[in-house]
């Protein structure tokens, strides 16, 4: 005899795995770490300050 499987549980597990795979793909495609986001904002702020420092009055 084969193992008894709940079709509802199997369907939910399959859906969960598909959503996880899609989320992982999106994270690899679009995601940045918190440190990278902070570094980018700090660099942009420094560039703005440097540019403002060269302004003629």
Helices and strands as residue ranges (DSSP letters): H 7-30, H 34-53
